[in-house]
Amino acid sequence: MPEPAAQTGATSGAPRVLTRRGTELFMLVFAAVIVTSALLIVEVSQEQSVTQELFLYGAAFLVLFGAAHVAVRRWAPYADPLILPLVALINGIGLVMLHRLDLAEAYGGPFTAKQIIFTTVGVILFVLVLKFVKDHRTLAQYGYTCGFVGLALLALPGLLPGSISEANGAKLWIRLGPLGSIQPGEFAKILLLIFFASFLVSKRELFTTAGKRFLGIDWPRARDMMPVLVAWMLSIGIVVLEKDLGTSLLFFGIVLVMLYIATERAVWVFLGLSLFSLGCIVAFNLFDHVQVRVNTWLDPLAPATGDSDPGYQLRTGLMGMAKGGIDGSGLGKGMPERTPWAASDFILSAIGEELGLIGLMALFLVYLLLMMRGLRSALAVRDSFGKLFAGGLAFTLALQLFVVAGGVTGLIPMTGLTAPFMAAGGSSMLANYVLIALLLRISDAARRPQAPAKPKPKQAPIAEAHTELVERPR
Amino acid sequence: MNKPLRRVALAMMAMVVLLMGNATYVQVIQADELNQDGRNVRTRYERYARERGQIIAQGQSLASSEKTEDPVYKFQRHYANGPLYAPVTGFYSFYYGSNGIERAEDSILDGTDDSLAFRRLSDLFTGKSPRGGSVELTINPAMQQVAYEQLTKQGFTGSVVALDPRTGEILAMVNAPSYDPNLLTSSDNNEVAAQWNELNDDPDRPMANRAVSEIYPPGSTFKLITTAAALQNGYKPNSKVETAARIPLPGTASATLPNYGGNTCKGETLTMAVAYSCNTAFAKIAGELGPEKLREAAAAFGFGEDLQIPMSVAKSDLGAMADAAALYQSGIGQRDVRVTPMQNAMVAAAIANDGTMMKPQLVKATRAPDMTELDTFRPEELKQSVSPEIAHMIRDMMIQSEKHTKGSGKISNVQIASKTGTAQHGDPDDRPHGWYVAFAPAENPTIAVAVIVENGGDEGAEATGGSIAAPIGREVIRAGLQGGG
C-alpha cells in the first residue's frame, strides 16, 4: 500500500506531509451527527419529549472527542485520521443503546451516567498517554517491568478473597467500596502486550533457530517453547483461579499471534492450537462451569432441566436477534431489556435486535475498519517493536470482538468478554482507550516523515564501488 | 514482519466474515424457529400489545380483546360467556399458551396470516396499529345454550355435539363441567398460575374437551355400525335374528352375554333388534360377520382417522377383537370399542345425509379487521359411509328405536330417528354412561346430535341412555328447529 503522506512541497525545500487532521475532525462531526440522530430516534420511539437538550448532548459528545482530536493534533499530528472517529462512533452508539436500555429499565441499570463518566475518564487517559508517551519505543525499555506488573494485576483477583473479587461466578474484580470495582485483567492485557512485544523482538532470533526436523516440520527447541508453554499455563491458571474463559482465551490468542508475527513461522500457531485444544479438553473435563457453557452453546434451545436453565440468557439474546431479523425492530422499538445483561455482555444482541442484521453487520464493519487501520500502522511503522506491538494491539481488538460477538450469536461458547467501547463497564472502556492512544502513537510514528535523508553521494563508477552489504528484504 | 502481519489481517477479516455469516444464520435462517419457540417472551409480549380479533357466532361475540391500562399487556382477552363456549373458543393465556379456536385460527386472530398481509402493509403506511381478523363460527348459540343448560342443571358430567348433517357444520359442542377461560387471561402471573393449578387438579377435569378428545365405550349406539355392516353383507331389515335372553360367549367356560334386563328380545327382525336394542342379536351378527367386515364398516364411518375440525379429534377405535368373545362384545359396543361424542354425532349425521359423511367444521368464515370476508366455509364430503338405500333402512330402524325409547322431551310434530346406548365401563358401582344419538326431522334431517352423560348422571346404576341422555338430545333438537338452526 503506498503511503498517503505524499510529499507535495518538493519545491519549497522542507517536505510538507498531509497530516489529515481535517479529515479526522470532519469524520468526528459525522460520527456526532449519526450518534445524535440515533439518540433522537430513541427518544421519539420511547415517547420521550424531544427537547433541545438532545442537541446539547450531541454537542457535548463532539466537545469531548474534539478535545481528544486537539490532543492528537498537538501530540500525534501524523496519526491515522480514521481511528479516533471510528472509536467515537462505536462509543456513541454504545451510549445511545445504554440510554435506551435505561429508559426500558433493563436489569442492572441505570448505565448511561456511569458510562459517560467512564468515557470521559477514558478520553482523559487517552490524552495523557498521547502526552506522556512521546515515543512508543521507550515502552520497550520497560518490557520486564510491564510484564511483572501485568502478571501481578492479572493474578490479584484470583488470590483475593471471593467477597472482594467474585461476581457472577468469576473472580475478576477488585471492589473498591463506593468507587465501584475494577477489572485489573483489562489493564494487564496491555502491560503484558508490551512485555511480549519487547521480549519477542529481543529474542526473536532464538525462536527462528531451527530445532529438529520431524514429521516434515521444523520443531522449535524445547527451551524456546517456554514462552508458549508459560502463556498456556497462564491462561489455564486464569481459568482455574478466576473462572474467566474469555480473558484466558484472549491472552493465549495474543501470545500466539505475536509469536507468529515475530518469528514468521506457522509452526507456532500449529503448536499453540494443539496446546489450546488440549487445554480445552482438560478444562471441559475438570470444570463444571466450562461444561455448562459448552452444552449451552451446543444446544441453546435445549429445554431447561429442573430448576436450572443455563441456556436462558443466550436463548433470549438469540431470540432478540431473530425478532430483529434483517432490518431490525428500529431503535427503541424492540425489547432488548428482556435479555439479562443486555447492557454488558449482550449489547451486541441488543444492537442486532433493534438495528437488525444490517445494523449489526455495519457495526462489525466499523470494528473491522478500526482493526485494519491498526494493522496498517503496524505495516507502516519502521521498527520491529512498533510492528509487533501495533499488530498485537489490533489483534487484541479483533479477538475481543470475535469472542464476545461469537459468544452472543452462538458461534462459540459464551466466555464473558465485553464488546470494546460499547458494553457497559469501566475497566474495559479505560483500558481500550489506552490501547487506542498507543495505536495512534504508533501510527503517528509510521506516518511521520523521516528526518530528511542525507543527500546520496553520487554513485561512484562501478569499478570503484565498494562491496555493499544489502539487507535482505522482509 | 510484514508478511505475517498481512496474514493476520486476512485472519481478522475472516473472523469478521465468520461473525457476519453466523449473525445472518441467526437472524435470517434460524429466525423462524426462534420466533416460534414457546419460550420466546418477545413474541408473546408483541402479541399482547396487539388487538386480537373476535370469535363470533351468529353475530354474538364469544371472545374479544379489551384495552387495558397496562403499557405492556395492552389488551386482555375477554370471553362473554366463558364456560358455555370454552370447548369451542378454548383459552388464550400469556402464561399457558392457547387451545381451541384460539390456537387453531391463531394466525387470523393475531393478524399475522398471509391473507391479511396486504392489510398489514396498508396499516403500516396509514399508521394504524395492526389488528387481528375475526373468526365466525358455525355454532348455533340457542342450541349451545340449551345443551349446556341441560347438562349442567342436573350436575351431569358429559358432552353434547350437534351437527348439520347436510354440511358438517358444528351447531353445538358442549362439555360439562366446563371452565371459564377468563380465569386464564389475566396478566397477573400468580393469579393465573393459581387458577390454572386449581383447574388442573379438579377431579372433574373441567378443562378436558370431552366432545373431541375423550373416548368412551359407545354401548348400543355402536349397533348402528354393526347394522350397517350387516346390511352391507346380505342382511335385510326383516332378516330373522337371535332373540335369546342370553347367549354363551364363545371360547369361554361359562360366561354369557345377556340382553338388557335379562329378557328375551321382543322383536325377531333386524329392525326390531335395533328398536329394542337386543344385545344377543347383534353379538351373533358381529360373530357371523367377523372382525374384518365390522372394521370396514366402522372405517367407512371415519373410525381410526385423523380429523381436524380445526381442533384435533381423538381417533375412535374398535380395539383388537382378538377372539370370538371379544367380537361378540364389540358388536354391541362394549369391550375395547371407543368413540368420541364427535364420532358418534358423525355416524348419525352420515345416516341422516343419505349415507354421505360431511366433514365437521367449526369455522364458517374468517374476516379481516374491517369485517370483509377473507375465506368462507365450503362443505366438504368426507366419505360415503353407506349407500343411500342402506342409510334409509337404518333411518327407518332408528325411527322405530325412538318410538321405543322412554324418557321425556318428545317433540309432538317432529319425527326423530335415534339410537340410545347404555355403556358399561368397569365402574365399580356399575354406573353406566348414557348415550343418545339422533337426527331430526327424520324425513329431511337438518340436525344430528350425540349426547353422552357419564356415570349414570343422577340415576346411577339404573340409568339408561333413554332416561338420562335422550331428553337432553331432544331439547337440543327442539332448540335447533325452533331457534332457526
HADDOCK unambig.tbl for C-alpha pairs under 7 A between the chains (distance, minus, plus):
assign (segid A and resid 260 and name CA) (segid B and resid 4 and name CA) 6.93 0.50 0.50
assign (segid A and resid 261 and name CA) (segid B and resid 1 and name CA) 6.08 0.50 0.50
assign (segid A and resid 261 and name CA) (segid B and resid 4 and name CA) 5.09 0.50 0.50
assign (segid A and resid 261 and name CA) (segid B and resid 5 and name CA) 6.14 0.50 0.50
assign (segid A and resid 262 and name CA) (segid B and resid 1 and name CA) 6.53 0.50 0.50
assign (segid A and resid 264 and name CA) (segid B and resid 1 and name CA) 6.90 0.50 0.50
assign (segid A and resid 264 and name CA) (segid B and resid 4 and name CA) 5.73 0.50 0.50
assign (segid A and resid 318 and name CA) (segid B and resid 26 and name CA) 7.00 0.50 0.50
assign (segid A and resid 319 and name CA) (segid B and resid 34 and name CA) 5.43 0.50 0.50
assign (segid A and resid 319 and name CA) (segid B and resid 35 and name CA) 6.35 0.50 0.50
assign (segid A and resid 319 and name CA) (segid B and resid 40 and name CA) 6.54 0.50 0.50
assign (segid A and resid 321 and name CA) (segid B and resid 27 and name CA) 5.74 0.50 0.50
assign (segid A and resid 322 and name CA) (segid B and resid 26 and name CA) 6.17 0.50 0.50
assign (segid A and resid 322 and name CA) (segid B and resid 27 and name CA) 4.48 0.50 0.50
assign (segid A and resid 322 and name CA) (segid B and resid 31 and name CA) 4.31 0.50 0.50
assign (segid A and resid 322 and name CA) (segid B and resid 34 and name CA) 6.30 0.50 0.50
assign (segid A and resid 322 and name CA) (segid B and resid 35 and name CA) 6.50 0.50 0.50
assign (segid A and resid 323 and name CA) (segid B and resid 31 and name CA) 6.92 0.50 0.50
assign (segid A and resid 323 and name CA) (segid B and resid 35 and name CA) 6.36 0.50 0.50
assign (segid A and resid 325 and name CA) (segid B and resid 27 and name CA) 4.68 0.50 0.50
assign (segid A and resid 325 and name CA) (segid B and resid 28 and name CA) 5.97 0.50 0.50
assign (segid A and resid 325 and name CA) (segid B and resid 31 and name CA) 6.80 0.50 0.50
assign (segid A and resid 326 and name CA) (segid B and resid 27 and name CA) 6.36 0.50 0.50
assign (segid A and resid 326 and name CA) (segid B and resid 28 and name CA) 6.57 0.50 0.50
assign (segid A and resid 335 and name CA) (segid B and resid 42 and name CA) 6.73 0.50 0.50
assign (segid A and resid 357 and name CA) (segid B and resid 23 and name CA) 6.83 0.50 0.50
assign (segid A and resid 357 and name CA) (segid B and resid 24 and name CA) 6.62 0.50 0.50
assign (segid A and resid 357 and name CA) (segid B and resid 27 and name CA) 6.46 0.50 0.50
assign (segid A and resid 361 and name CA) (segid B and resid 20 and name CA) 6.16 0.50 0.50
assign (segid A and resid 364 and name CA) (segid B and resid 16 and name CA) 6.70 0.50 0.50
assign (segid A and resid 368 and name CA) (segid B and resid 16 and name CA) 6.94 0.50 0.50
assign (segid A and resid 372 and name CA) (segid B and resid 9 and name CA) 6.86 0.50 0.50
assign (segid A and resid 375 and name CA) (segid B and resid 9 and name CA) 6.80 0.50 0.50
assign (segid A and resid 379 and name CA) (segid B and resid 2 and name CA) 5.74 0.50 0.50
assign (segid A and resid 379 and name CA) (segid B and resid 5 and name CA) 6.86 0.50 0.50
assign (segid A and resid 391 and name CA) (segid B and resid 5 and name CA) 6.77 0.50 0.50
assign (segid A and resid 398 and name CA) (segid B and resid 12 and name CA) 6.29 0.50 0.50
assign (segid A and resid 402 and name CA) (segid B and resid 15 and name CA) 6.58 0.50 0.50
assign (segid A and resid 405 and name CA) (segid B and resid 19 and name CA) 6.89 0.50 0.50
assign (segid A and resid 406 and name CA) (segid B and resid 19 and name CA) 6.18 0.50 0.50
assign (segid A and resid 409 and name CA) (segid B and resid 22 and name CA) 6.78 0.50 0.50
assign (segid A and resid 409 and name CA) (segid B and resid 23 and name CA) 6.17 0.50 0.50
assign (segid A and resid 411 and name CA) (segid B and resid 22 and name CA) 6.40 0.50 0.50
assign (segid A and resid 474 and name CA) (segid B and resid 1 and name CA) 6.49 0.50 0.50
